[in-house]
């Protein structure tokens, strides 16, 4: 039979799961209309199928200090995105300018739709508080002949 001390030792043992390898997929970067950047500029993202698939070993926690990756590591400045399209993909500057205008129009439209929702909520709350909730209640319709 196990003693209470043995049960305590089993409960204190930390359980860990560790993956030894990571699968890495590499893609080309180019014009991607579905990636509308909030900072403006042309939309650049991953395109096509993976160009390379590789596996690499993950170093153990004892070997390497852990570093947290930041979203800014993946962020491209608008001029870098325009340069990528112009130099790597031979986009004419006129086309890049048109794409940037479309992105700006999309961002403006998104902002206006957010403002419309906020305005609508404010109107609903002000109407219900003005008439003590009677304005929003529905009543049966009566046909008058």
Secondary structure, DSSP 4 states (H G I P E B T S, - for coil): ---HHHHHHHHHSPP-----EEEEEEEEEEE-TT---TT-S--EEEEEEEEEEEEEEPPPTTTS------GGGG---HHHHHHIIIIIS---HHHHHHHHHHHHHHHHHHHHHHHHHHHHHHHHHHHHHHTTTTTT---------
